[in-house]
Amino acid sequence: MTVVWAVSTLTLLLLAGLLPDFQLQSPDGDSLTRTAITAAWAAGAFGLLGALVWPLLVRALLLVPALVLGLFGFFLNGSLLLVALWVTPEGDAAADPETAVVVAAVMSAVASATSTGLAVHDDDAYRRRLYRLTGRTRPRAPGDPADAVPGTLFLQLDGVGHRVLRDAVADGLMPTVASWLAAGHRLTPWRTDWSSQTGASQLGILHGSNEDVPAFRWYEKDTGRVMVSNRPASAVELQRRAVRRTGDGGLLTHDGASRGNLFSGGAEQVALVLSVAARRGRRNRSRAGYFAYFSDPANAVRTAGSFVTECFREVGQSARARLRRESPRISRGGTYPLVRAFATVLERDVVVSAVMGDMLAGRTAVYADLVAYDEVAHHSGPHGRDTDQVLRRLDRSIALIADVAEHAPRPYRIVLLSDHGQSPGETFEAVYGLTLKDLVRAGCGLPVPRRVRRTRSGSEARDAARDALRSALHRPLDEVDETARELPAKPSEPVVLASGNLGLVSFPDVPHRMTREEIDRRHPALLRTLAHHPGVGFVLVASAEHGSVVLAGDGTEVPVAELTDGGPLAAFGSGAARAVRRTDGFPHVADIMVNSMYDPETGAVHAFEEQIGSHGGLGGEQSEPFLLSPPELSPPVGEGEELVGAEQVHRVLRRWLRESSGPQVPVGEAGVTGVPAAPGRVEPGLPGDGPVDAPAGARAGGRAGETSGGRAGETGRGPVDGSPRGSVGETAGDPVDEPVGRPVHGPPVRDEKR
């Protein structure tokens, strides 16, 4: 601390000499000694105020989301400096408010760099600083038996596909990941469902079911709602449905933390989780992770500075793309630089800090999402200089987390994974001069507007930043108005929604899913117009005669029951028929499902949104994310087998948690329909855990390996939103919101079958 104080004093003296509006002397001048004493007083007072007053100010301002709080850091820090100058003994020090902001920012940065530099070769000092940054006051006692039980961190790199990760390692962009692969980590590709997007994948991974999630956004005829995966109310409802379907709170119900995700996974510790963002209550106002990060003024200043730098970086990269006339290219103006900075700087910093705190607190399971790559790839494309820079910074974040894990009170197994990839390509509108909505209206014989309104992007970060700003301004998140904007002026007109290169067409005035025959009678040219368009790969529609059929541009018509990975789906690769067949059975599948074309040679698709890197449908890299696991964990799948679907990934992650923590015994679950009482609980409707689970004959009714010797302790339904009460929203009387039991965990015991 003495060294930091001395460096801060010298910094004040230097700034006083450089800045005309900042002085440490009286107007008549003072001796060098007196000036130095004044600087030392001011530096000491500023440091003391930063340590004592700043955390209180941050806690008082936690009603303001991180997007705004980070920018306030400059001004709050400047105010503390003015107070520090005011309390100097002689009262000679002074600064203009604008200058105080600059001086305070420099002081915080220098103090932070100095203390960090001193701790580089001092493990104890480094550990103490990490504890302070994350709110931990002391390490766990070395003799604690829990030290031998590993915790598990699942770190999701949003949108980073299997090929992108392999190329980044080969090109030297991700040395940390490369070192893990060299040390024996397993890199396993997995295949998404038809809806290759965060909402479907993360719901399946965290809650074990993504049933009836046909796309990123879709229209529900029975409720009259447009569901959008990254809107708070929709996320709450999707999580509630998944919990009701599985009878289980989620992957993180036992001592878990959820950071930066759409869904909580049943965790009690949450930060930047969308499914709890719509709640209004005392617990939700104090967002976990915000205080831990912004309680250090250096963090607030550093993040705010990086935020501004990222905005300028985006402006420069966008200008370079325009000057070079790069293709494909989309507009990157307006508020996008702020959205990108939110995703690549602010959200990353808060999430990484929260994960550090979770590990230092010794939590059993943590799932965190870093969205930086996905946001940049939507606008810059999945391959190129812009995304390469993001991958480098992600690797540095991974390295920092791995370094912190070495100081945690228990060992940690770090699993990297992604929820989907991204496929490149020009937008549908850029290639053909009209949007999917225009094409549908033309096929229906409806007028097409001369000036086309661009299809809204499905960027997760854009809506997250928007919702954060609305919350800061205390503006309600009115999703009724959002739905109204998506619906047509007349009920007889179609609702056309886009999810990357997947389009959905619904007729709201017909209460059931329309058949091909009904659509042909109403709009004879529509299905032919869609199926034969060169930008469309195939169309799925129900049929009174054949059940459901897939239509392709060459006139091919294949009943879904006879669908294979050949024929009209040949270009889309292995598993396409299964994915289409599963979605066809969803209650809320659209009247018409439209998948864009896919070129296997170039890997290109045509997004129906304003995105040159897209995901949401079938075709190319978007459907092949990755799973990177340490060698201590069992293989995700057996030799020669494939990992298919987010629900199977969920079962693999559950198995790994069992391997780390041993069997767990629930209190009792009499209140959960279809779930037998403990012990020997079986999760309903889950068909097996992978290659090392018990055979089908060992199951009591649904999930392999869930015998009394395996994991008996997944709770029936833990809290859905992370609160002890288990309430997702504010709707009273919903039985899903009431907890039915929490697990009681015995001593850690290894399952010998593993």
N, C-alpha and C positions, 0 to 999 in steps of 0.2 A: 504493500500500500504506500510505503514511503517513496518508492521509485515512481509509482504512478502519480503521486502528489507532486513530486519534483518535476516530472515531465509536463504535467498540466500547468504548473507555474511558469515554466519556460515557454510553453505554448501561448499563454496569456501575454507574456512580455513581448513575444514576437508579433502577435496579432495587434497589440497596442501600438507597435511601431509601424505596422503596415496599414492599418485602417484608421482613417482620419476621424471617424465618428466614434472611436472607442479609445478611452483614456483611462490610465491608472494613476494619474498625477493631478494635483491641483492646477488651476490655470497659471499660477506663478512658477510652477515647476517644483520638483522634489528631488532629493538625492537618489542615487541609484539604489542605496540600501532601503530607503523608505518605499521606493517604488516596488522593489522586490518583495518586501514584506506585504505590501498591499496586494500584489499578485498572488502571493502564497495564501493570504487570507481568503481572497476571492476564489481561488482554486479549491481550497479546503471546504469553504462554505458551499460551493457548487456541487462538489462531490458528496458532501453530507446531505444536501437537499435531494440530490438524485437518488441517494440510497434510502432516505426516509420519506420524503414527500411524494416523489414520483410514483411509487406503487399505490399510494392512496389516491392520487389523481387518476391513475389508470383504472383502478377499481371503481371509482365514482363514474367514470366515463364508459363503462362496459356496455351501457345501453347503445353506444355507438359502435357499429361493426368495425372489423379490422380495416376494411377498405378506407374508412374515414379516419379511424384512430391513428393509423400509421402516418397519414399526412399531418395530423394534429401534433405529431411528435416534435416537429420543428418548432412550432409556436409554444408548446408547453415547455420545451427545453429552454427556449429563449426567455420565457417568463421567469424560470428558475434562476437563470444567470442574472437577470436584473435584480432579483431579490438578493442574490449573493453579493453583487456589487454594492447594494444599498446597505448591507450589514457590515461592510468593512469598517474598521475602527475609526479611520479618519474621514470616511465619507467622500474621498476624492475620486474614486472610480465611478465611471459613468459610461453609458452607451445608448445610442438611439435604439428603439425597439427593433428596427430592421437589421441593424448591425448585431444586436444581441442574438438574433436567430442564427446568423452566420457563425458568430463566435461560439455559441453553444454547440452547434453541429460539429464544428471542428474539434472543440474540446472533447465531446463525447466520443468521436471517432478516434482521436489520439489516445484517450484513456483506455478505450476498448482494445485498440491495437497493442498498446503497451502491456496491459495485463495479460492479454492472450499470448503475446510474444514471450513474456516471462514464464508462462506456464508450459511452453512447448516441451521443454526438457524436464519438467517437474510434474510427475504423474499426480502427486497429491494436490498441487496447486490447480492443475487442470481439472481434476475431479471436483475440487471445491467450487470452481467456477461453473462447471456443468450443473452441480447441485443447486447453485444459486439461480442460474438461468431457468431451471425447470421447477423451482419451488421445493426441492428436496433439501431437508436440513441435515440429514446424516445418512450414511450408508447402512445397509442391513448388517447386523452383527455377523462377523465371519463364521461363527459357529452355528448359525441358523441352518437347520436341516433343509430348508427350502432352497438353499444355494445349489444343491445337487440336482434340482428339478428344472430342466430348461424351460424358458418361456419361448414363445413363437411370435415372430413379427412377419406379417404378410404385407409386403410393400408393392402396391399396384402402380405400374407405370402406364398411365392411361393412354391407350391408342398405339402403344409401341408393339408392332407386330413381330412375329418370329423372325422374319427375314431382316427387318430393320435392326433388331438386336444383334443378329449374327454379323451383319455388315458393319455395324458400329464397333463391335469388338475387333473385327478384322482390320478396320481402318484406324484403330488406336484411339477411338473417341471415348471408349469406356474402359479404362485400364482396371478399375476395381472389379467390374464384372468379368473381364478377361482373366484376372488373377483367381477369381472363384472357379471359373471353368477349368483353369489349369490345376486347381486343387481338387478336382473331382466332382464339382457340382453337376447335376443333371439338367440339361436343357431339353425340355419336352414341349413340342408344339401341341396345341389342342384346337379343336374345331368348334366354333360358335354355333348357335342356333341360326335360323334364317334371319332373325332380328339381331344383327351383329352390332350392338350398341351398348353403352354403359348401363342403361336402365335395365335391360333384360339380363345382361351378363352379371352385373353386380347383385341384382335381386336373387338370381339363382345361386351365386357364390356365397352370399352372406346368409340367405334365408332358405336355401335348399329347394326353392321352387320359383320358376319364372313362367309357369303356366299362364296362358291367356295374356301374354304381353307380345302382341303381334308386331310391334314397331316402336320407334321412339315416340311417336304421337299417333293417336288413333281416335276414331269417333265411336262412342258407345250408344247404340240406339235405345237401349232400355233406360239409360239415365239421362240421355240428351247431352252428355258431356264430351268435350274433347280432352282426352287424357294426354298429358305431356310429361314424360319421365322426369324432367328436371324442374317441374313446378312443385312447390312445397306440398300443396293439398293433394296433388296426384301421387307424390312420393309416399305420403302418409297412407293413402288408400291402397296403393300397391303393396306396401309393407304389411298393412292389416290383412289384406287378402292372403298373402303368402303365409303369415302366421296362422291364420284360420285353416289354411289348406294343409299345412304340415303339422299343426299342433305343437310347434316348437318356436321358441323365441329367437333363435338364430345362432350363428357360429360363435358369437362372442358373449353368450349369456353368462359364462363363468369367468368372472374377473377380467372382463374384456374392455377394450377401448376402440372406438371407431373415430377415425380422423379424416376429414375431407371427403366423405362418401355421400352418396345419395341416400343410403339407408344405414340404420344403426347396427344391424346384426344382433340386436338384443343387448348391446353393451351399455353399461352404466356410465362410462366415461365417454363423452362425445364432444367433438369440436368440429365446426363447419360441416355438420351433417344435415342434409336438406330435409329429411323426414321429420326433424324436430324444429326446423326453422319457423314453421307456421305457428308454433305454440307461443302463447303469451303467458308467462308465469315467472315467478321469482327464480326458479331453478334455471330456466332457459336464458334469462337475461345475463347471468354470469357465465358466459360461454367459456367452457373449459379450453385451455390452450391460449386464449387471448391474454389473460392476466399473466400467465407464466412467461409469455414471450415479451409483451410490452412493458412489464414491470421493470425491465432493464432499459433505461433511456437510450443507451447505445444501440440496442436492437431497433427501437422505433426510428431513430435517425438513420441507421444504416439501411433499413428496409425502405424508408421513404426515399432516401437517395437512390437506391437501386431501382425503385419504382419509376422515378423520373428518368433515370438513365435508360431503362427498358423502353419507355415511351419514345425517347429520341432514337433508340436503336431501331424500333419498328418503323418510324418515319423514314429513317435512312434506308433501310432495307426495301421498303415499299418504293421509294423513289428510284433506287437502283434497278429494281425489277421493271419499272416503267421505262426508264432510259434505255435499258437493254432490250426492251420489248420482249420480255420473256413470255413463253406460252407453255401451258395455260396460266392465266392470271386473272384475278378477280379484284374488285375494289377493296381497299384496306384502309379507307379513311373513316371519318366520323369519330365515333367513340371506340373504335377497335383498338387503337394503341393503348387506351386505358384498360380495356378488357384483357388484352394480352399481358400487360404488366400485372394485372390482378392475378392471372393464372400462373405466370412464370416467376413472379417475385413474391407477392404478398401471401398468396395462399400457400405457396411452397414453404416460405419461411415459418409461417404459423404451424403448418402441419408437421414439418420436420422437428420444430421445437417441441411440439406436443408429443411426438414419438419419442424424442429423447427423454422427456419427463416420464413417459410410461415405462420405459426400460429402467430408468433409475429408480422408479417406484416399485419395480419388480413385478409388473402385471403379467398375467399368464398369457394372454393373447391380444395382439394388436393388429388391426387392419387399417391401413392408410392408403390414400389415393393421391398421387401427384399428377395433376392434369396438364402440366406445361406443354408436353410434346403434342398432345391431342389438339390443343387450341391453336398452336402455331401451324401444325400440319394441315388443318382445315383451310387456312388462308395462303400458306406458302407451298403446300404440297408435301407429301410424306418423305421425299428425298431431296436433299439440297443443302446449301450452306446454312440457311436459317435454322432448319431442324437439327443440323449437325451441332450447332452451338448449344441448342437446348439439351441435346443428349449429353454433351460434355458436362453441362451444369448439373444434370440429373445424376451423373456418375459421381460428381463431387458430393452431392447430397447423400448418396448411398455410402460413400466412403466415410463421411462424418457420422452417419448413423452407426456404421460398423465400428468406428472408433469408440463411440459412446457405449456401445454394447460391451466392450471390453472392461468398462468401468462399472457396469451394472452389478447389482447384488446377486444376480443369478445369470447363468449362461443363456444366450439367446440363439435360436436358430432362425436365420433370416431367409425368407422365401420371397423371391421376386416373381411377379406375374403380371400379365396384362389382361384386359377385358375384351379386347378386339384389336385388330390392326387398322390400317387405312389403305384404301386403294386410290391411285391417282387417276386423273382424267379431266378433260374439259367438262363444264357443266352441260346439262341437256339443253338449256336455253342458248348457250354460246354456240353450240354446234348446229342446232336446228332452228333457232330464231323464235322459239315459243316455249312456254313452260308446259309442264304436264297438265296443269289446270286448263291452259288454253287448248291443249290437244283433246282433253276430255270434253270440254264445252263444245268444241267443233264436232266431235263425234256424236254429241247429243243434239246437234242442230241449234245450239244456243249461241248468242252473239259473243264474239271474242273481243275484248277491249283492244283498241288500237295501241294504247300505251300500257304496257304490261307492268304490273307491280311485281317486284322481285320476290321470290319465295323466301320466307324467313329461314335463316340458318338455325340448325339445331345444336349450336354450340353450348356445351354444358357450362363453360366459364362465363359466357355472355349473360345467361340468365342468372347465374350465381352472383355476378357483380351487380346486375340490375336489382336483384332482390335485396342485396346488402345495402345498396344505396337507398332503396325505398324504405327499408327498415330504419335506416339512420334518420330519414326525414319523417318517420312515423306515418308513412303512407301505407294504407292497407294493401295487401296482395290480393286484388280482386280478380279471382280466376273466372268468375262469371262473365266479366267483360272480356277477358282473354278468349273464352270459348265463343262468345258472340262474334268476335272479329274473325274467327275461323269459319263460321257457318255462312251458308249462302243467303242471299236476300229472300229467296223463295224456298219453302220446304221441298218443293218438287225438284229443285236443282241439286246436283251432286255436291257432296263435301269431298274435296280433294286435298289430301295431306301428303307431305313428303317427309321421309326419314332417310336421308342420304340418297342412295340409288334405289330405294324401295318406295313405291307410291301406293297409296290406299284411296280407293274411291268408294263412297257410301252414299246411299239415297236415304235421307233422314225421314222422308214421309212414308217409308215402308218399314213396318216394325220388325220384320224378320230379315234374315239374310236372303237377298234376292238370288234367284237362279238364273242361269244363262238364258233359259227360255223366257223368263219374265223380262229380263233386260233387253233381249232381242225384240220382243213385242213393243216395248216402250221406246227403245232407241236402237233401231235395226243396224245402224252403222257403227255403234260405239265399240263393241268388242273387236270387230274387224279392223277398225281404225287403230286401236291400241296394239293388237297382236301383230299387225303387219308393219308397224312403224319401225324403221331401221334402228332407232335408238332404244327399242324395247327388246329385252331378251325373251321373256315369256310372261304370260298372264295366268293367274289362278282365279277360277270362278266356280261357284256351285252349279250343279246340274241336276234337274229333276230325273233325267234318264240315267246318268252315269255316276251320280253322287257328287263328285267334283271333277273338273278337268283342267289340264294345263294346255294352253293355246300358245303356239309359236308362229313366227312370221312366215314360215314355209308352208303354212296350212296344216301343220301337225296338230292333232288333238289326242291327248293321252289321258284316260281316266286316272285319277290320283291313286286308286287302288292298284293299278298296273304300272305305276311310275317306277322307273329305274334311273340310275345315274347316267344312262345313255340317252339317246333321243334328244328332245328339246333341252335337256339339262346337261348334255355331255360337256359343254364348255365350262360348266361351273364346278366340276370336280367331284371327288368322292364325298358322299354324305348329303348331296343336294336334295335327293329324292326324300330321304328321311326327314330333313329339315322342313321341306314343303309339306309333307304329309302330316307332320306334327302340328304345324301352324294351321293347317286346314281344319283341324279339329277344335280350335279355340272358339269359345263362345262369342268373342268379340272380333273375330276375323272380319275384315272388310268385305263388302260385296264383291269388289274386284281388287286383287293384289297384283301390282305391276312391278316387275324387276327389270332394271335397265339392262342393256346389252353389256357383254363383257368380252374383251379381246384377250385371249390367253397369251398372245405373242407380246403385247405391250403391257398387259396387266391393267388396262384402263377400263373404267366404268364411266357412266355419265350420271352425276348426281342431279337429283331433281331440286336441290337447294343450291345456294351460292357457296359452293365448296369445291376446291380442286383437289382436296384430299378428303375422302368421304368414307363413311361406313354406315351400315344399317340394313343392307341387303346381302345377297350372294354375289360373289365375284372377286377373286383375287385375294390380296393380302389381308383385306378387312376381316376375313373369316378365319384367320390363322394367328391367334395370339400365342403367348408362350407361358411356360411355367418353369422357373429355375429353382431347384431345390438342393439343399446340402446333402452330402452322401450319408449323413447320420439318419436321414429319413428313408423310409422304404420307397421303392420306385413307384411313381404315380400309377402306372399300368404295367401289365405283364409284357413279356417279350413278344413283339409282333402285334400288340394291341394298340388301339387308338383311344385317345382321351377326347370324348365327344360331349359337348354341351356343358353349360355352366352348372347344371345340377350335379353332373358327375364330378366336376371340379370341387364343388362343395363337399361331396362325400370323401374325396381324397384329403381335403384340408381337415375335415373332422377326424379322419383316421390318423393324420399326423399329430393332431392335438392329443389324441388318446395315447399315441406312442410316447409323447413327452410327459404327460401327466398321469397316466395310468387310469384304472377304472374309477368312476365316481358314482355315488349313490344318491338318488333324489329323495326328497322328503316324502313325496306322494303326489299322485296326479289324477285323483279321482274325478276332477272337474273337467278333464280334457276328453272330449268325445273321441272314441276310437283308439285311445292310447291306454294300454293296460297299466295297472299300478305297479310301482317299483316293488321288488327289483326285477330285472330282466325286461326293462322297457324296450319296446320296439317302435321305431319311428314309422309312421304309416306311409305307404306308397313310395318308398325309396328302394330301388332294386339292387342294392349291393354297393360295396365300398371299393372294389378294385381287386387286384390280383391276389392280395394276401388275406382277404377276408374269408370268413367261414363259408363253406358251400351252402347252396340254397336250402338243403335239408336241415342246416343248423339254425335257420331263422325261425322265430316264432310267428312271423307274419309280416314281412315287408322289407327289412333291411339286413343285409348280410353282416355278420360279425357283431350284432347287437345282442349277444347272449350275456348271461351273467358274468362271464369271464371277460367280455369286451367292455365297451363303454356303456354302462347302464345309467349313466348320470346326466345325459342331456336333459335339461329341464323340460317339462311339458310345454310351458309357454312362459318364458322369461319376459322381462319388460321389453316392449317393442321399441320404445324411443330412448331408452337409457335411463329413465327415471325410476326410482324405487317403486312407484305406484304402477308402472307398466302402462301408463296411458299414452297412446299415440297422439291423439288430438284432444279436443275439448268436448267431444260429443259424449254426453252422459248416457249411461245405460247400455253401452256397447259391451257385450260380454267379452269381446276380444281384449278389451282394455284392462281387464282385471287379472292380476297375476294369480296363478294357481299353484304356486310352489316354487321354491328355490332349492338348488342342490346343496347337500351337505357333503363336504369332501373329506374323505379320510386321508391317511398318510399316502404319499405318492408310492405307487406300486407298479412296477413294470409288468405289462401283459406278456407272459412268456410265449404266447402264440405269435407275437410279433418278432 
